[in-house]
């Protein structure tokens, strides 16, 4: 895998790395599939980023480095709205 342009935060932040690994171990233990985990992370990531930009979808899409139409599709997929 190519290096991330901003470094690898999971290698640079030991506490974050350990927390992330514990979460993954717990997800595996309770039977969450990779697809389910990816969807949940994506949903939370989008929701949190939308909140950080006060619901501004253009700024959110830019931060997430995805097209605004892609963001709108994911908002619909995860049933995210202004009040979630």
C-alpha positions in Angstrom: 0.0 0.0 0.0 1.2 3.5 -0.9 2.1 5.9 1.9 -0.5 8.4 2.8 0.5 12.0 1.7 0.2 13.2 5.3 2.0 10.3 6.9 0.3 7.3 8.6 -1.5 8.5 11.7 -1.9 5.0 13.0 1.8 4.6 13.1 2.5 8.1 14.4 -0.1 8.1 17.1 0.4 5.0 19.3 -2.7 5.6 21.4 -4.9 6.0 18.4 -3.4 2.8 16.9 -4.1 0.8 20.0 -7.6 2.1 20.4 -8.4 1.4 16.7 -7.0 -2.2 17.1 -9.1 -2.8 20.2 -12.2 -1.6 18.4 -11.5 -3.9 15.5 -11.0 -6.8 17.8 -14.3 -6.1 19.5 -16.1 -5.9 16.2 -14.7 -9.2 15.1 -15.6 -10.8 18.5 -19.3 -9.7 18.2 -19.5 -10.9 14.6 -19.5 -7.7 12.6 -18.5 -8.2 9.0 -15.9 -6.0 7.3 -18.7 -4.5 5.1 -20.8 -3.7 8.1 -17.9 -2.1 9.9 -16.9 -0.1 6.8 -20.5 1.2 6.4 -20.7 2.2 10.0 -17.4 4.0 10.0 -18.3 5.8 6.8 -21.7 6.8 8.2 -20.1 8.2 11.4 -17.3 9.9 9.5 -19.8 11.6 7.1 -22.1 12.6 10.0 -19.3 14.0 12.0 -17.8 15.9 9.1 -21.2 17.3 8.1 -21.6 18.6 11.7 -18.2 20.2 11.7 -19.2 22.1 8.6 -22.7 23.0 9.9 -24.4 20.8 7.3 -22.6 22.5 4.3 -22.4 19.6 1.8 -20.0 21.3 -0.5 -17.4 21.9 2.2 -18.1 18.4 3.6 -17.5 16.8 0.2 -14.3 18.8 -0.3 -13.0 17.7 3.1 -13.9 14.1 2.4 -12.4 14.4 -1.1 -15.5 13.0 -2.8 -17.8 14.5 -5.3 -20.8 16.3 -3.8 -23.2 14.0 -5.7 -21.4 11.0 -4.1 -21.9 12.6 -0.7 -25.6 13.2 -1.4 -25.9 9.5 -2.3 -24.3 8.4 0.9 -26.4 10.8 2.9 -29.4 9.2 1.4 -28.0 5.7 1.8 -27.4 6.2 5.5 -30.6 8.3 6.0 -28.6 11.2 7.4 -30.5 14.5 7.6 -29.9 17.8 9.2 -31.2 16.6 12.6 -29.2 13.3 12.8 
